[in-house]
Amino acid sequence: MMLPLGKPDPTLDLVLEREIDVPVEWVWQAWTDPESIKHWFVPKPWTVTECEIDLRVGGGFRSVMRSPEGQEFPNLGCYLEIVPMKRLIFTDTLLPGFRPAPKPFFTAGLFLEPNGKGTRYTAIAVHGDAASRKTHEDMGFYDGWSTVVDQMVAHIKATH
């Protein structure tokens, strides 16, 4: 598969591909509405307590994830490319306004394609080195990102 981020490099990138049974438009809305994000963006019992989205190139994505023990983890990133209903590319390497981040980790791409009445959903996490990729995989990338896709689909179905 050739994506706008380039062909995935298995030594640096993590890729999740799914066929989901909700339309692209609803998936896009789930990814671009801060209130929606709070319902599905982290695997339960984790929660998202805050979310802000400035959906424009150079705009920010900010969320605060809370562990079951109550510890909070703020995340801040920058949108690099936005093609409505098709792709969303963002990074924590840059902060809003393209300011360099003190501790970059990865750049992500979300790619959506209509598939009948559903969506072909591809998410890719691109890392700067193999160690960062391994850290992300060991953190539970595949299980975690797959779980949040399931949670997103359930949230979409419950709200449409």
Secondary structure as the mmCIF struct_conf table of DSSP 4:
data_model
#
loop_
_struct_conf.conf_type_id
_struct_conf.id
_struct_conf.beg_label_comp_id
_struct_conf.beg_label_asym_id
_struct_conf.beg_label_seq_id
_struct_conf.end_label_comp_id
_struct_conf.end_label_asym_id
_struct_conf.end_label_seq_id
STRN STRN1 LEU A 3 LEU A 3
TURN_TY1_P TURN_TY1_P1 PRO A 4 LEU A 5
STRN STRN2 GLY A 6 GLY A 6
BEND BEND1 LYS A 7 LYS A 7
TURN_TY1_P TURN_TY1_P2 PRO A 10 LEU A 12
STRN STRN3 ASP A 13 ILE A 20
BEND BEND2 ASP A 21 VAL A 22
HELX_RH_AL_P HELX_RH_AL_P1 VAL A 24 THR A 32
HELX_RH_AL_P HELX_RH_AL_P2 PRO A 34 TRP A 40
BEND BEND3 PHE A 41 VAL A 42
TURN_TY1_P TURN_TY1_P3 LYS A 44 PRO A 45
STRN STRN4 THR A 47 ILE A 53
BEND BEND4 ARG A 56 ARG A 56
TURN_TY1_P TURN_TY1_P4 VAL A 57 GLY A 58
STRN STRN5 GLY A 60 ARG A 66
TURN_TY1_P TURN_TY1_P5 PRO A 68 GLU A 69
BEND BEND5 GLY A 70 GLY A 70
STRN STRN6 GLU A 72 VAL A 83
TURN_TY1_P TURN_TY1_P6 PRO A 84 LYS A 86
STRN STRN7 ARG A 87 THR A 91
BEND BEND6 ASP A 92 THR A 93
STRN STRN8 LEU A 94 LEU A 95
HELX_RH_3T_P HELX_RH_3T_P1 PRO A 96 PHE A 98
STRN STRN9 ARG A 99 PRO A 100
HELX_LH_PP_P HELX_LH_PP_P1 ALA A 101 ALA A 101
BEND BEND7 PRO A 102 LYS A 103
STRN STRN10 PHE A 106 ASN A 115
TURN_TY1_P TURN_TY1_P7 GLY A 116 LYS A 117
STRN STRN11 GLY A 118 HIS A 127
BEND BEND8 GLY A 128 ASP A 129
HELX_RH_AL_P HELX_RH_AL_P3 ALA A 130 ASP A 138
TURN_TY1_P TURN_TY1_P8 MET A 139 GLY A 140
HELX_RH_AL_P HELX_RH_AL_P4 PHE A 141 THR A 159
#
